[in-house]
Amino acid sequence: MPEFSWPDRSLLPASDVIDQSWPATVSALPLGSHVSGWVIGRQPFGVFLLLDGVPNAVGLAEITAMPHRMELPALGAAVAGKVIWHADHNCQVKIRLDEWHLPG
């Protein structure tokens, strides 16, 4: 398995669905709310997440919003954290991770 990968498009809702759902996503995930989900993509700058309970939301946990000296969680890892920002320009929920567990 490669160290870095973009999210598999088959795991993501269509981009127009994400865009149309953005107001509901922001409402369902206010700043400071706790979320959980799983890693669907890894890049040097962070990980992409599908979030539990909000099917059309895409999360991004940037490496700068992870505990110091922690490695990026693996693909498929279960994660938990807090909503720290709503990026309107690309309909991403920014997450600060505080825990993750290896898949399986």
VEXRO-502998 format. One record per residue: residue in three letters; chain; x, y, z of N, C-alpha, C in turn. Coordinates in steps of 0.001 Angstrom, whole numbers. Each point is the difference from the previous one (the first is absolute). Layout:
! VEXRO-502998
+-----+-------+---------+---------+---------+---------+---------+---------+---------+---------+---------+
: res : chain :     npx :     npy :     npz :    capx :    capy :    capz :     cpx :     cpy :     cpz :
+-----+-------+---------+---------+---------+---------+---------+---------+---------+---------+---------+
: ALA :     A :       X :       Y :       Z :       X :       Y :       Z :       X :       Y :       Z :
...
+-----+-------+---------+---------+---------+---------+---------+---------+---------+---------+---------+
//
This chain:
! VEXRO-502998
+-----+-------+---------+---------+---------+---------+---------+---------+---------+---------+---------+
: res : chain :     npx :     npy :     npz :    capx :    capy :    capz :     cpx :     cpy :     cpz :
+-----+-------+---------+---------+---------+---------+---------+---------+---------+---------+---------+
: MET :     A :     849 :   -1166 :       0 :    -849 :    1166 :       0 :     901 :    1236 :       0 :
: PRO :     A :    -312 :     998 :    -868 :     820 :    1206 :     -13 :    -174 :     797 :    1289 :
: GLU :     A :    1030 :     760 :     336 :     -51 :     802 :    1223 :   -1057 :    1094 :    -101 :
: PHE :     A :    -140 :     601 :   -1207 :    -960 :    1073 :    -196 :    -959 :    -358 :   -1115 :
: SER :     A :   -1238 :     432 :     145 :   -1001 :    -249 :   -1027 :   -1131 :    1005 :     133 :
: TRP :     A :    -606 :     333 :   -1122 :   -1200 :     831 :      14 :   -1179 :    -900 :     328 :
: PRO :     A :   -1092 :     568 :     508 :   -1166 :    -836 :     305 :    -525 :    -710 :   -1249 :
: ASP :     A :    -401 :   -1236 :     163 :    -634 :    -771 :   -1059 :   -1343 :     660 :    -293 :
: ARG :     A :    -197 :     441 :   -1222 :   -1231 :     718 :    -362 :   -1257 :    -827 :     246 :
: SER :     A :     131 :   -1318 :     -13 :   -1184 :    -836 :     247 :    -473 :     100 :    1454 :
: LEU :     A :     859 :     498 :     887 :    -361 :     170 :    1406 :    -660 :    1349 :     271 :
: LEU :     A :     149 :     928 :    -943 :    -485 :    1368 :     202 :   -1344 :     229 :    -682 :
: PRO :     A :    -837 :     834 :     595 :   -1191 :     445 :    -725 :     443 :     842 :   -1202 :
: ALA :     A :    -861 :     133 :    -991 :     306 :     838 :   -1159 :     223 :    1439 :     464 :
: SER :     A :     868 :     723 :    -706 :     341 :    1365 :     427 :   -1223 :     918 :      35 :
: ASP :     A :    -962 :    -183 :    -913 :   -1191 :     852 :      44 :    -855 :    -316 :    1225 :
: VAL :     A :       2 :   -1255 :     441 :    -729 :    -374 :    1219 :     664 :     625 :    1221 :
: ILE :     A :    1321 :     -27 :      41 :     737 :     629 :    1100 :    -322 :    1494 :      43 :
: ASP :     A :      36 :     649 :   -1166 :    -294 :    1441 :     -70 :   -1422 :     298 :     461 :
: GLN :     A :    -979 :    -753 :    -482 :   -1406 :     227 :     351 :    -253 :    -259 :    1487 :
: SER :     A :     747 :    -917 :     574 :    -177 :    -366 :    1403 :     781 :     897 :     950 :
: TRP :     A :     832 :     904 :    -530 :     892 :     787 :     845 :    -730 :     763 :    1106 :
: PRO :     A :   -1097 :     711 :    -261 :    -678 :     690 :    1110 :    -447 :    -959 :    1111 :
: ALA :     A :    -514 :   -1175 :    -373 :    -412 :    -988 :    1003 :    1205 :    -561 :     745 :
: THR :     A :    1118 :    -171 :    -695 :    1222 :    -492 :     637 :     475 :     983 :    1064 :
: VAL :     A :      58 :    1283 :    -347 :     440 :    1028 :     944 :    -930 :      35 :    1210 :
: SER :     A :   -1291 :    -125 :    -245 :    -976 :       4 :    1093 :     161 :   -1219 :     905 :
: ALA :     A :     263 :   -1163 :    -600 :     130 :   -1251 :     768 :    1317 :     -92 :     762 :
: LEU :     A :    1021 :     747 :    -468 :    1338 :     -95 :     586 :     508 :    1387 :     397 :
: PRO :     A :    -600 :     624 :    1019 :     461 :    1327 :     394 :    1430 :     -41 :     555 :
: LEU :     A :     652 :    1159 :     -48 :    1353 :      93 :     556 :      -4 :    -499 :    1439 :
: GLY :     A :    1006 :    -782 :     331 :     126 :    -539 :    1349 :    -670 :   -1339 :     202 :
: SER :     A :    -804 :    -439 :    -967 :    -676 :   -1283 :     191 :     987 :   -1156 :    -168 :
: HIS :     A :    -253 :   -1059 :     736 :     844 :   -1195 :     -68 :    -523 :    -911 :   -1097 :
: VAL :     A :     931 :    -553 :    -770 :    -343 :    -849 :   -1128 :     855 :   -1260 :      19 :
: SER :     A :    -485 :    -993 :    -713 :     791 :   -1201 :    -226 :    -188 :    -394 :   -1465 :
: GLY :     A :     886 :    -821 :    -467 :     -74 :    -429 :   -1386 :    1158 :    -909 :    -324 :
: TRP :     A :     347 :     -56 :   -1294 :    1114 :    -857 :    -398 :     764 :     616 :   -1161 :
: VAL :     A :    1270 :    -353 :     -83 :     927 :     573 :    -972 :    -213 :    -650 :   -1367 :
: ILE :     A :    -216 :     862 :   -1017 :    -184 :    -506 :   -1368 :    1095 :     471 :    -952 :
: GLY :     A :     892 :     869 :     462 :    1105 :     458 :    -836 :    1088 :     614 :     867 :
: ARG :     A :    1253 :    -143 :    -452 :    1155 :     537 :     739 :     872 :     797 :    -951 :
: GLN :     A :     398 :    1181 :     440 :     941 :     844 :    -726 :    1007 :     534 :    1013 :
: PRO :     A :    1130 :     516 :    -446 :     992 :     505 :     950 :    -555 :    1094 :     917 :
: PHE :     A :   -1032 :     717 :    -453 :    -552 :    1108 :     789 :   -1112 :    -428 :     951 :
: GLY :     A :    -502 :   -1244 :    -109 :   -1065 :    -446 :     891 :    -795 :   -1157 :    -573 :
: VAL :     A :   -1158 :    -255 :     622 :    -836 :   -1126 :    -416 :   -1417 :     466 :    -307 :
: PHE :     A :    -605 :    -666 :    -990 :   -1391 :     233 :    -354 :    -859 :   -1004 :     752 :
: LEU :     A :   -1177 :     454 :     429 :    -851 :    -817 :     859 :   -1428 :     -48 :    -504 :
: LEU :     A :    -635 :   -1142 :     195 :   -1456 :     -93 :     -71 :    -470 :      42 :    1438 :
: LEU :     A :   -1001 :     823 :     268 :    -435 :     232 :    1371 :   -1275 :    -762 :     315 :
: ASP :     A :     -28 :    -645 :    1141 :   -1163 :    -772 :     434 :   -1208 :     916 :     173 :
: GLY :     A :   -1150 :    -467 :    -469 :   -1257 :     698 :     228 :    -289 :    1161 :    -931 :
: VAL :     A :     945 :     362 :    -855 :    -210 :    1091 :    -953 :     501 :    -509 :   -1359 :
: PRO :     A :    -862 :    -710 :    -730 :     456 :    -756 :   -1166 :     579 :     822 :   -1144 :
: ASN :     A :    -343 :    1269 :    -123 :     508 :     795 :   -1114 :    1092 :     971 :     421 :
: ALA :     A :     616 :    -256 :    1142 :    1071 :     865 :     506 :    1359 :    -622 :    -273 :
: VAL :     A :     941 :     847 :    -374 :    1391 :    -414 :    -152 :     817 :     800 :    1004 :
: GLY :     A :     786 :    -711 :     800 :     850 :     646 :     986 :    1442 :      -1 :    -445 :
: LEU :     A :     742 :     955 :     501 :    1438 :      57 :    -215 :     657 :     327 :    1326 :
: ALA :     A :     902 :    -857 :     412 :     806 :     241 :    1194 :    1418 :     277 :    -484 :
: GLU :     A :     404 :    1263 :      76 :    1338 :     374 :    -437 :    1013 :    -384 :    1066 :
: ILE :     A :    1203 :    -278 :    -430 :    1040 :    -449 :     920 :     266 :    1047 :    1093 :
: THR :     A :    -240 :    1272 :    -314 :     199 :    1056 :     994 :   -1063 :     -32 :    1096 :
: ALA :     A :   -1077 :    -774 :    -218 :   -1075 :    -101 :     990 :     -30 :   -1383 :     648 :
: MET :     A :    1168 :    -629 :      84 :     132 :   -1307 :     651 :     945 :     126 :    1175 :
: PRO :     A :    -112 :    -918 :     952 :     939 :      41 :    1124 :    1452 :     -21 :    -484 :
: HIS :     A :     837 :     778 :     648 :    1409 :     115 :    -358 :     678 :   -1373 :      -6 :
: ARG :     A :     800 :    -219 :   -1035 :     805 :   -1219 :    -161 :    -811 :   -1260 :    -273 :
: MET :     A :   -1265 :     148 :    -331 :    -803 :   -1173 :    -366 :      95 :    -178 :   -1511 :
: GLU :     A :      11 :   -1246 :    -442 :      11 :    -281 :   -1426 :   -1424 :      64 :    -531 :
: LEU :     A :    -115 :     234 :   -1297 :   -1319 :      -3 :    -629 :    -684 :   -1342 :     231 :
: PRO :     A :   -1306 :      10 :     274 :    -699 :   -1271 :     124 :     -31 :    -730 :   -1339 :
: ALA :     A :     -66 :   -1316 :      60 :      -7 :    -855 :   -1192 :   -1349 :      57 :    -710 :
: LEU :     A :       2 :    -357 :   -1277 :   -1257 :    -167 :    -720 :    -882 :    -984 :     761 :
: GLY :     A :   -1256 :     330 :     151 :    -933 :    -872 :     703 :     -24 :     175 :    1499 :
: ALA :     A :     915 :     806 :     547 :      40 :     198 :    1459 :   -1260 :     724 :     472 :
: ALA :     A :    -503 :    -418 :    1152 :   -1097 :     708 :     656 :     589 :    1194 :     723 :
: VAL :     A :    -641 :    1170 :    -147 :     533 :    1225 :     582 :   -1096 :     740 :     768 :
: ALA :     A :     432 :     876 :     883 :    -920 :     875 :     729 :     684 :    1336 :     194 :
: GLY :     A :    -796 :    1046 :      74 :     556 :    1324 :     192 :   -1081 :    1046 :     125 :
: LYS :     A :     393 :    1249 :    -265 :    -895 :    1137 :     191 :      -3 :     857 :   -1267 :
: VAL :     A :   -1177 :     520 :    -351 :    -133 :     896 :   -1151 :     638 :    1343 :     361 :
: ILE :     A :     959 :     448 :    -845 :     675 :    1272 :     266 :    -247 :    1047 :   -1078 :
: TRP :     A :    -559 :    -393 :   -1160 :    -215 :     974 :   -1064 :    -903 :    -602 :   -1067 :
: HIS :     A :    -713 :     870 :    -692 :    -781 :    -393 :   -1179 :     608 :     722 :   -1197 :
: ALA :     A :     559 :    -749 :    -921 :     627 :     589 :   -1190 :   -1054 :      85 :   -1104 :
: ASP :     A :    -655 :    1153 :     -85 :   -1084 :     182 :    -963 :     454 :    -154 :   -1448 :
: HIS :     A :    1223 :     403 :    -306 :     462 :     -16 :   -1390 :      92 :   -1404 :    -594 :
: ASN :     A :     203 :   -1024 :     826 :      60 :   -1366 :    -521 :    -869 :    -979 :     795 :
: CYS :     A :    -887 :     546 :     819 :    -976 :    -807 :     760 :     664 :   -1102 :     820 :
: GLN :     A :    1057 :     366 :     723 :     679 :    -946 :     883 :    -155 :     439 :    1447 :
: VAL :     A :    -196 :    -985 :     848 :     -55 :     232 :    1439 :    1398 :    -264 :     538 :
: LYS :     A :     611 :    1014 :     579 :    1349 :    -158 :     557 :    -116 :    -569 :    1413 :
: ILE :     A :     786 :   -1030 :     262 :     -70 :    -741 :    1260 :    1356 :      21 :     689 :
: ARG :     A :       3 :     172 :    1324 :    1202 :    -199 :     816 :    -137 :   -1384 :     622 :
: LEU :     A :     848 :    -913 :    -416 :     -70 :   -1369 :     518 :     594 :     -84 :    1391 :
: ASP :     A :    -628 :    -817 :     851 :     584 :    -248 :    1306 :     209 :   -1487 :     263 :
: GLU :     A :    -538 :    -844 :    -876 :     284 :   -1431 :     152 :    -282 :    -731 :   -1298 :
: TRP :     A :     705 :   -1120 :    -172 :    -266 :    -890 :   -1123 :     496 :   -1388 :     320 :
: HIS :     A :    -618 :    -955 :    -691 :     306 :   -1414 :     238 :     195 :    -688 :   -1333 :
: LEU :     A :     920 :    -920 :     -35 :     265 :    -740 :   -1227 :   -1223 :    -817 :    -406 :
: PRO :     A :    -214 :    -163 :   -1316 :   -1135 :    -796 :    -441 :     162 :   -1454 :     430 :
: GLY :     A :   -1162 :    -649 :     143 :      11 :   -1422 :     327 :     -15 :    -194 :    1441 :
+-----+-------+---------+---------+---------+---------+---------+---------+---------+---------+---------+
//
